[in-house]
Structures are given as C-alpha cells and as structure tokens.
Amino acid sequence: MKLSRLFLPILLAITGILLFVAPVLAAVSQPSDLEIQEVTAWQNTKEDDDQLYLIKYYIDFAELPDENVDELFIFRLLDADDDEITSTTAYPYYNQGYELGIVAFYIEPEDAPTWGSGLSVQIAGNPLVDWDGDPPSTTTTSITWNTGSTSEMHGLLSAKIASLASQLEVAWDVEMTIAASGMTVLSDTGSAYFIRVIPYLTEVAPYCQGQQIYTPDYPEDKPGGDTYATTLIDALDGTVFDVSGPARSFNTSPGVIAASFYYPLVVVLLVLLARKFKLGKSVMFVACFFVVAGAFIGVPLTVTIVAALLAGGSTLWVLYKGTG
C-alpha cells in the first residue's frame, strides 16, 4: 500500500509530462497547384460497351508533404447529379506521385453510365486528413469522347498511352518509352507504371508493349499439304517413285503403297547383301540407311518411326554382342 502511494504520483507526473511534450502533427498545407489537365473517355476497349477514362493531372506543393499522393487525394467520376460513379487514387511511382501523373477508371458494361452524358471528374482532398483549411478540390466537365470497334480502340489507345508516356518521360527525366520496329512503345519503366495505373492494360492497349505478336506473312510458294510426309510425296510426282497410280487403283494412300513395296524389297536386299558379302549381323548398319531413305520416298511417318526403332534397337544389339 505504501509503495503504491509512493509511485502513483510519480506515474501521474510522468504521464502528464509526456502528454505535454508530445508533438502535435501539423495540418497539411494547401497545394500550390491542383489541375486536371486532360480527360479522355474510351468505349469498347476490352469488350463491347465498357468504358475507360484516362486522367492527366498535375499536383504540386510549395513544400512536398510527408504523405504520398494516394494518402491525400481521391479521384472521382461523378454523374450529372454529382453522385459518385467510381473513384480511385493515384500511383505514387515518381516523386511521391506529385507533379505530372496519370490515373484511370475502368467501368464494366453493366455498370457504365450513359455514354457522353453530363459526367465530370474531380480531384478531392482526403476528408480524413487534417488540412490547413477546407480539403482542396477541382472539377472538370471537359471530356474527349472516343468510341469505335474494339480493334479500333486498341490501336487508338495504344497510341494515346505511348503519347502520355512520352510526356511523363520529359517531365520526370525517366525513360518511359523506347523505339521498337519503327513504333514508340513503353519501356520496362513505362510498363511498370502504366500496368499499375490502367486496368487491363495489355488487353485494352496491346500495341503499346515492347513485345508484340504478329501474324506470320507466309510466302505464296508455301509447300502444299499439312504434313511433312505429304510434302515429300508431292515432290515425287512424275518420278520413278511416284505410286499415286497404284494408290488410286487400290483406293488407298500413296504412303501405304510405298511402304508395302519398299520394306519387302529392303528385306530382300539385306538378305542378299548379308549372303553375298558375308556381312552377318553388321548388315543392320545398312538397314539404318534404308530407313532414312524410306522417309524420302513417301513411306508414312508412323511406319518410318517403327522401322527406325527396330533398326536402331537391332544395331545397338549388334554393337553390344559383336558383329561376328
């Protein structure tokens, strides 16, 4: 009891001192510049009737606050009655997100407002922040509307984003674009920024990325047929190896006719070679040559593979056991 009486006044005194000397957070000063420089609206970007809004902003302070831009400001899309449709915050990628920057709203078709109706975009100071005065805000109703087919929007949006990246490159002194195949596309830094800023960037603006997929430009003299074997068979037309006539007579493919004649002949030749030159088991080395040759006279790929496996296995067996 005596100890509590002794320490209680001391504890109260220390608490009072701490409360008295605790720092008081200063109110955030008003920005020296708060601008919405451009708003462009895009329809049919990822799917029919969706909407994408790109906002170029400029926010500056006489002395930058400790808080990043996403802590102090909210970007809002408003309808004609000033009701909020959607909102977002800026990405503090460079210089805490202040000075020049880009934000975007993406709206699914089922949530999209009437296209071209009296919309506005607002930058509003976060009402939860202690401002030096009322929370700052600015609003614009100046919106450039762009619509067309999805493929048209992909091209136009890609060019627009490359243009915005070029403007940021100048303002930030950071490489945001590069030249690729005669086009201005996003650099690695530009991609890292815009992927965070614009939802579905790779889908709505596929041509602003450095790596693109193009449809091959096939030459007019592309070999006919869908398989390598068919191409080889076509190359035999009119030669001594042309079996298209017998194939038509027996109502089957030329490859079947070729295999039916070729491999029995190969077996006979191997037997004759083995007896004539006393090759013994080493005749299997010659068999490998005939398997390769068969592929070039139209023997079906499946038959060639099976023959190659048999010839290869037999050759390995000969090597293992000896050629005697």
VEXBA-788011 format. One line per 3 residues: their letters; for each residue x, y, z of C-alpha. Coordinates in steps of 0.25 Angstrom, whole numbers, padded with zeros to 4 digits. Each point is the difference from the previous one (the first is absolute). Example, Ala and Ser with C-alpha at 12.3 -4.5 7.8 and 13.67 -1.06 7.14 Angstrom:
2
as	0049:-0018:0031; 0006:0014:-0002
//
This chain:
324
mkl	0000:0000:0000; 0011:0009:0004; 0008:-0003:-0014
srl	-0013:0003:-0008; -0002:0014:0007; 0015:0003:-0003
flp	0000:-0004:-0015; -0014:0005:-0004; 0003:0015:0001
ill	0013:-0003:-0008; -0007:-0008:-0011; -0011:0011:-0001
ait	0011:0011:-0001; 0008:-0008:-0011; -0013:-0002:-0008
gil	-0003:0015:0001; 0014:0004:-0005; -0001:-0010:-0012
lfv	-0014:0005:-0004; 0005:0015:0001; 0013:-0002:-0008
apv	-0007:-0010:-0010; 0002:0006:-0014; -0013:0005:-0007
laa	-0001:-0004:-0015; 0000:0013:-0009; -0012:0001:-0009
vsq	0003:-0003:-0014; 0001:0013:-0008; -0008:0003:-0013
psd	0006:-0004:-0013; 0007:0011:-0008; -0006:-0006:-0013
lei	-0011:-0010:-0002; -0004:-0002:-0014; -0008:-0010:-0009
qev	0007:0002:-0013; -0007:-0010:-0009; -0011:-0010:0001
taw	-0002:-0010:-0012; -0011:-0011:0000; 0001:-0013:-0008
qnt	-0012:-0009:-0003; 0001:-0015:-0004; 0014:-0002:0005
ked	0001:-0014:0005; -0015:-0004:-0003; -0012:0007:-0006
ddq	-0006:0012:0008; 0011:0000:0011; 0006:0014:0003
lyl	0014:0004:0003; 0004:0014:0005; 0014:0006:-0001
iky	0003:0012:0009; 0013:0008:-0001; 0002:0008:0013
yid	0010:0010:0006; 0001:0002:0015; 0011:0008:0007
fae	0004:0006:0013; 0009:0011:0004; 0006:-0011:0009
lpd	-0004:-0015:-0002; -0007:-0006:0012; 0004:-0013:0006
env	-0012:-0007:-0005; 0000:-0006:-0014; -0011:0005:-0010
del	-0008:-0013:0002; -0002:0004:0015; -0004:0015:-0002
fif	-0009:0000:-0013; -0011:-0008:-0006; -0004:0000:-0015
rll	-0015:-0001:-0002; -0009:-0002:-0012; -0013:0007:0002
dad	-0014:-0001:-0007; -0008:0012:-0004; -0006:0001:0015
dde	0014:0000:0006; -0002:-0014:0005; 0013:-0009:0000
its	0000:-0011:-0011; 0014:-0005:0003; 0013:0005:0007
tta	0015:-0003:0001; 0013:0005:0005; 0013:0004:-0008
ypy	0012:-0010:0000; 0012:0007:0007; 0010:-0005:-0009
ynq	0009:0012:-0002; 0002:0012:0009; -0011:-0006:0010
gye	-0010:0001:-0011; 0000:0015:-0001; 0002:0010:-0012
lgi	-0004:-0007:-0013; -0007:-0014:0001; -0011:-0009:-0006
vaf	-0012:-0007:0006; -0010:-0008:-0007; -0015:-0005:0003
yie	-0004:-0013:-0007; -0015:-0003:0001; -0007:-0013:-0004
ped	-0011:0000:-0010; -0011:-0003:0010; 0005:0012:0009
apt	0003:0010:-0011; -0007:0013:0000; -0007:0006:-0012
wgs	0010:0002:-0010; 0003:0015:-0003; -0009:0005:0011
gls	0003:0011:0010; 0011:-0006:0008; 0012:0007:0007
vqi	0013:-0004:0006; 0004:0005:0014; 0013:0000:0008
agn	-0004:0002:0014; 0009:0001:0013; -0002:-0012:0009
plv	-0010:0005:0010; 0006:-0009:0011; 0013:0008:-0001
dwd	0002:0013:0009; 0001:0011:-0011; 0004:0014:0003
gdp	-0014:0005:-0004; -0010:-0008:-0008; 0004:-0012:-0008
pst	0005:0005:-0014; -0008:-0005:-0012; -0001:0003:-0015
ttt	-0010:-0005:-0010; -0001:0000:-0015; -0011:-0004:-0010
sit	0009:0001:-0012; 0001:-0014:-0005; 0004:-0005:-0014
wnt	-0008:-0012:-0004; 0005:-0011:-0009; -0008:-0012:-0005
gst	0001:-0010:-0011; 0002:-0015:-0002; 0009:-0007:0011
sem	0011:-0002:-0011; 0000:0015:-0003; 0001:0003:0015
hgl	0012:-0009:0002; 0007:0008:-0011; -0004:0014:0005
lsa	0002:-0003:0015; 0014:-0006:-0003; 0004:0013:-0007
kia	-0006:0008:0011; 0007:-0007:0011; 0013:0001:-0007
sla	-0002:0015:-0001; -0003:0001:0015; 0012:-0008:0003
sql	0009:0010:-0009; -0006:0012:0008; 0004:-0007:0013
eva	0014:-0003:-0005; 0002:0015:-0003; -0006:0004:0014
wdv	0007:-0011:0008; 0013:-0001:-0008; -0002:-0015:0001
emt	0000:-0009:-0013; -0015:-0004:-0001; 0000:-0004:-0015
iaa	0009:-0007:-0010; 0000:-0001:-0015; -0003:-0014:-0005
sgm	-0003:-0004:-0014; -0002:0014:-0004; -0010:0002:0011
tvl	0000:0008:0013; -0003:-0010:0011; 0001:-0001:0015
sdt	0014:-0003:0007; 0001:-0009:0012; -0002:0012:0009
gsa	-0012:0005:-0008; -0006:-0014:0000; 0002:-0001:0015
yfi	-0007:0013:0002; -0012:-0001:-0010; -0003:-0014:0004
rvi	-0003:0005:0014; -0007:0012:-0005; -0009:-0006:-0011
pyl	-0009:-0012:0003; 0002:-0011:-0011; 0011:0008:-0007
tev	0005:-0012:-0008; -0014:-0003:-0005; -0005:0014:-0003
apy	0013:0006:-0006; 0007:-0013:-0005; 0009:0008:-0010
cqg	0007:0009:0010; 0008:-0011:0006; 0014:-0003:-0004
qqi	-0003:-0014:-0004; -0011:-0003:-0010; -0005:-0012:-0007
ytp	-0002:0002:-0015; -0007:-0010:-0010; 0011:-0006:-0009
dyp	0001:0004:-0014; 0001:-0013:-0008; 0006:0000:-0014
edk	-0009:-0004:-0011; 0008:-0012:-0004; -0002:-0007:0014
pgg	0001:-0015:-0003; -0014:-0006:-0001; -0005:-0010:0010
dty	-0002:0000:0015; 0011:-0010:0004; 0015:-0002:-0004
att	-0003:-0014:-0005; -0011:0006:-0010; 0010:0010:-0005
lid	0010:-0010:-0003; -0010:-0009:-0007; -0004:0012:-0008
ald	0015:0002:-0004; 0000:-0014:-0006; -0011:0003:-0010
gtv	0004:-0004:-0014; 0013:-0007:0005; 0003:-0015:0000
fdv	-0004:0000:0014; -0014:0005:-0003; -0010:-0010:0005
sgp	-0012:0009:-0001; -0006:-0009:-0011; 0000:-0013:0008
ars	-0005:0007:0012; -0012:0005:-0008; -0002:-0014:-0005
fnt	0000:-0006:0014; -0008:0012:0005; 0011:0002:0011
spg	0010:0011:0003; 0014:0000:-0008; 0007:-0001:0014
via	-0006:-0014:0002; 0003:-0005:-0014; 0015:0006:0002
asf	0002:-0008:0013; -0006:-0013:-0006; 0010:0000:-0011
yyp	0011:0007:0006; 0003:-0008:0013; -0002:-0014:-0006
lvv	0010:0004:-0010; 0009:0005:0011; 0000:-0013:0007
vll	0003:-0008:-0013; 0012:0009:-0002; 0005:-0001:0014
vll	0000:-0015:-0001; 0007:0000:-0014; 0011:0010:0006
ark	0002:-0009:0012; 0002:-0012:-0008; 0008:0006:-0011
fkl	0010:0008:0008; -0001:-0009:0013; -0004:0012:0008
gks	-0007:-0008:0011; -0006:0009:0011; 0007:0012:-0005
vmf	-0011:0001:-0011; -0008:0007:0010; 0008:0013:-0002
vac	-0004:0000:-0015; -0015:-0002:0005; 0001:0014:0007
ffv	0004:0006:-0014; -0013:-0006:-0006; -0009:0005:0011
vag	0005:0014:-0003; -0001:-0001:-0015; -0015:-0005:0002
afi	-0004:0013:0006; 0004:0007:-0012; -0008:-0009:-0010
gvp	-0013:0002:0007; 0000:-0011:0011; -0010:0005:0011
ltv	0006:0006:0012; -0006:-0010:0009; 0006:-0012:-0008
tiv	0013:0007:0000; 0001:0002:0015; -0004:-0014:0002
aal	0011:-0005:-0010; 0010:0010:0007; -0002:-0005:0013
lag	0001:-0015:-0004; 0013:0003:-0009; 0006:0009:0012
gst	-0003:-0011:0010; 0006:-0010:-0008; 0012:0008:-0003
lwv	0002:0002:0015; -0001:-0015:0002; 0010:-0002:-0011
lyk	0010:0010:0007; -0002:-0007:0013; 0001:-0014:-0004
gtg	0010:0002:-0011; -0001:-0001:-0015; 0005:-0015:-0002
//
